[in-house]
Amino acid sequence: MKQKKILIVTRNLPPLIGGMERLNWHIADELSHDNEVFLLSHIEAKCQAPKNCAFFGVRLNPLPLFLILAFIQTFLIYLRHKPDVLFAGSGLTAPIVVFWAKAFRKKSVVYIHGLDIATNHWIYNLIWVPMIRSASKVIANSTPTHDLCLKKGISQEKLTIIYPGVTYPPLPRNESLIQSIKEKYQLHDKKILISVGRLTQRKGLNEFVNFALPEIVAKHPNTILVVIGDTPNQSLNKNLQSKELIIKTAQQHSISDHILFVGNISDDTILSCWYHIADIHVFPVKHIPDDPEGFGMVSIEAAAHGTPTVAFATGGIVDAVNHQKTGILIPINRYELLAQAIISILGLSHDFKKEDFDAFCSQFSWSNLKLKFDCHIQSTI
């Protein structure tokens, strides 16, 4: 396969925290193995950018300035390097990529996440959505996102689905580090639930603590909910929940000592240990039509470690959890059923099998998804 020059433009890269940030990093890294990749993002991402990519940075904030500077920088990068394909890592940078691709008669690819296409802000619908429609190719991150794209008038012929990926097989179990973490947080002989992700309204953690956790603790008094993540400082989505709000809710039910906040974890080895430690990954995402969960990479990451997910069947989560094989999908807003499923699993009444986890997660390995991205990029040329 002939090497191509690809310019990726995205605001979503580490050290910003989140699934989109990890996804864009891996897309750039995987494409750089067989192509010449130029990566344009916020300047803070330079120290963690994939080593095989030529990195260009602009200011992260304020957002309008980022977009203006990225627009100018895209033009300058094109003049110097003449990329074959311009790739937007989310809908946010789609107008930049599509405009310059059309100006220079090149191909454009836009990767769409749920909120990229679900938002009903009039400015976004006036400018961003038409530019997304004009892209050469549009990649949706899940079946629900694909369906939202169709509703917004994106041509079926332009659309394809490529699910986000995960590191599979996962990092090997580090028993000494696992024991160290258990000792540090006094987790021996505990039933451990983990929540991994940003503290936003959509993630629904406060509602989980209010409507489900008290019943779980009543049945299994040694249960601890470990919250990995924090309120995102740089998120464009301002519908946030705070640690203080969740603690206050827990105090109302006298279960605050059953919640442990460990903050953001950027070290993959430590995060892997938490997945190994956990009995269940809880993912109580709320059904919000204007703010859908695009996919749910954390469910795949948990499954890769043999940890089942219990989640509401909303948004892209229906693609990320294999019901009864890698977790349990619950009808939306049925917190009593969510609690019952978790209680059942903690009571060892559900037999999850390693071969089911392995068969499902292998489909999402970066080695497999790399081939899909490569083929999709090549098909635009």
SULHU-V576558 format. One record per residue. N is the residue number from 0. RES is the residue in one letter. PSI is psi in whole degrees, -180 to 180 (* if undefined). Layout:
# SULHU-V576558
N_RES_PSI / N_RES_PSI
This chain:
# SULHU-V576558
0_M_127 / 1_K_137 / 2_Q_137 / 3_K_160 / 4_K_124 / 5_I_128 / 6_L_119 / 7_I_127 / 8_V_118 / 9_T_147 / 10_R_-18 / 11_N_90 / 12_L_151 / 13_P_149 / 14_P_3 / 15_L_144 / 16_I_134 / 17_G_167 / 18_G_-39 / 19_M_-38 / 20_E_-45 / 21_R_-40 / 22_L_-50 / 23_N_-36 / 24_W_-46 / 25_H_-37 / 26_I_-47 / 27_A_-43 / 28_D_-47 / 29_E_-44 / 30_L_-27 / 31_S_-13 / 32_H_-33 / 33_D_3 / 34_N_165 / 35_E_113 / 36_V_131 / 37_F_129 / 38_L_117 / 39_L_121 / 40_S_-165 / 41_H_149 / 42_I_-26 / 43_E_-17 / 44_A_-9 / 45_K_-42 / 46_C_-22 / 47_Q_6 / 48_A_150 / 49_P_136 / 50_K_-24 / 51_N_0 / 52_C_142 / 53_A_117 / 54_F_140 / 55_F_134 / 56_G_149 / 57_V_171 / 58_R_140 / 59_L_-43 / 60_N_154 / 61_P_163 / 62_L_-46 / 63_P_-37 / 64_L_-39 / 65_F_-47 / 66_L_-40 / 67_I_-47 / 68_L_-38 / 69_A_-36 / 70_F_-47 / 71_I_-44 / 72_Q_-36 / 73_T_-43 / 74_F_-46 / 75_L_-40 / 76_I_-41 / 77_Y_-44 / 78_L_-36 / 79_R_-38 / 80_H_-14 / 81_K_60 / 82_P_151 / 83_D_-34 / 84_V_139 / 85_L_129 / 86_F_124 / 87_A_124 / 88_G_-10 / 89_S_175 / 90_G_-25 / 91_L_-43 / 92_T_8 / 93_A_-44 / 94_P_-37 / 95_I_-51 / 96_V_-47 / 97_V_-41 / 98_F_-52 / 99_W_-32 / 100_A_-42 / 101_K_-39 / 102_A_-37 / 103_F_11 / 104_R_45 / 105_K_175 / 106_K_148 / 107_S_142 / 108_V_133 / 109_V_127 / 110_Y_123 / 111_I_130 / 112_H_166 / 113_G_-53 / 114_L_-23 / 115_D_-31 / 116_I_-16 / 117_A_-25 / 118_T_144 / 119_N_23 / 120_H_133 / 121_W_-36 / 122_I_-43 / 123_Y_-43 / 124_N_-26 / 125_L_-36 / 126_I_-54 / 127_W_-49 / 128_V_-45 / 129_P_-35 / 130_M_-38 / 131_I_-42 / 132_R_-30 / 133_S_-5 / 134_A_155 / 135_S_-41 / 136_K_146 / 137_V_126 / 138_I_124 / 139_A_146 / 140_N_-3 / 141_S_170 / 142_T_-46 / 143_P_-38 / 144_T_-40 / 145_H_-44 / 146_D_-37 / 147_L_-38 / 148_C_-43 / 149_L_-41 / 150_K_-28 / 151_K_10 / 152_G_14 / 153_I_132 / 154_S_135 / 155_Q_-35 / 156_E_-26 / 157_K_-17 / 158_L_143 / 159_T_164 / 160_I_126 / 161_I_112 / 162_Y_148 / 163_P_156 / 164_G_176 / 165_V_164 / 166_T_112 / 167_Y_131 / 168_P_157 / 169_P_174 / 170_L_144 / 171_P_151 / 172_R_124 / 173_N_90 / 174_E_-38 / 175_S_-41 / 176_L_-38 / 177_I_-45 / 178_Q_-35 / 179_S_-42 / 180_I_-44 / 181_K_-39 / 182_E_-43 / 183_K_-42 / 184_Y_9 / 185_Q_56 / 186_L_4 / 187_H_138 / 188_D_26 / 189_K_150 / 190_K_122 / 191_I_120 / 192_L_139 / 193_I_145 / 194_S_127 / 195_V_118 / 196_G_177 / 197_R_151 / 198_L_87 / 199_T_165 / 200_Q_-42 / 201_R_-37 / 202_K_-24 / 203_G_24 / 204_L_-37 / 205_N_-40 / 206_E_-37 / 207_F_-45 / 208_V_-35 / 209_N_-43 / 210_F_-15 / 211_A_-43 / 212_L_-39 / 213_P_-41 / 214_E_-38 / 215_I_-45 / 216_V_-36 / 217_A_-38 / 218_K_-35 / 219_H_85 / 220_P_-16 / 221_N_19 / 222_T_137 / 223_I_129 / 224_L_116 / 225_V_120 / 226_V_112 / 227_I_111 / 228_G_175 / 229_D_176 / 230_T_122 / 231_P_126 / 232_N_-34 / 233_Q_12 / 234_S_142 / 235_L_-19 / 236_N_113 / 237_K_4 / 238_N_85 / 239_L_160 / 240_Q_151 / 241_S_157 / 242_K_-41 / 243_E_-40 / 244_L_-44 / 245_I_-40 / 246_I_-43 / 247_K_-42 / 248_T_-43 / 249_A_-38 / 250_Q_-33 / 251_Q_-26 / 252_H_5 / 253_S_41 / 254_I_19 / 255_S_-26 / 256_D_3 / 257_H_12 / 258_I_132 / 259_L_120 / 260_F_123 / 261_V_-1 / 262_G_-170 / 263_N_143 / 264_I_114 / 265_S_-13 / 266_D_114 / 267_D_-32 / 268_T_-43 / 269_I_-42 / 270_L_-40 / 271_S_-40 / 272_C_-41 / 273_W_-40 / 274_Y_-39 / 275_H_-37 / 276_I_-37 / 277_A_145 / 278_D_-37 / 279_I_141 / 280_H_120 / 281_V_136 / 282_F_70 / 283_P_51 / 284_V_135 / 285_K_152 / 286_H_103 / 287_I_105 / 288_P_-37 / 289_D_-1 / 290_D_66 / 291_P_156 / 292_E_116 / 293_G_-43 / 294_F_-73 / 295_G_56 / 296_M_-33 / 297_V_-28 / 298_S_-38 / 299_I_-41 / 300_E_-43 / 301_A_-46 / 302_A_-36 / 303_A_-26 / 304_H_6 / 305_G_20 / 306_T_120 / 307_P_155 / 308_T_138 / 309_V_122 / 310_A_160 / 311_F_144 / 312_A_78 / 313_T_151 / 314_G_-149 / 315_G_-4 / 316_I_-28 / 317_V_-21 / 318_D_-20 / 319_A_-11 / 320_V_124 / 321_N_103 / 322_H_129 / 323_Q_-6 / 324_K_-48 / 325_T_8 / 326_G_-170 / 327_I_128 / 328_L_130 / 329_I_139 / 330_P_142 / 331_I_141 / 332_N_6 / 333_R_76 / 334_Y_-30 / 335_E_-36 / 336_L_-35 / 337_L_-48 / 338_A_-42 / 339_Q_-40 / 340_A_-42 / 341_I_-43 / 342_I_-42 / 343_S_-46 / 344_I_-42 / 345_L_-28 / 346_G_7 / 347_L_31 / 348_S_-1 / 349_H_127 / 350_D_94 / 351_F_143 / 352_K_138 / 353_K_-39 / 354_E_-30 / 355_D_-42 / 356_F_-47 / 357_D_-44 / 358_A_-40 / 359_F_-47 / 360_C_-31 / 361_S_-27 / 362_Q_-24 / 363_F_8 / 364_S_149 / 365_W_-29 / 366_S_-35 / 367_N_-43 / 368_L_-27 / 369_K_-43 / 370_L_-38 / 371_K_-43 / 372_F_-43 / 373_D_-47 / 374_C_-38 / 375_H_-41 / 376_I_-45 / 377_Q_-35 / 378_S_-18 / 379_T_-16 / 380_I_*
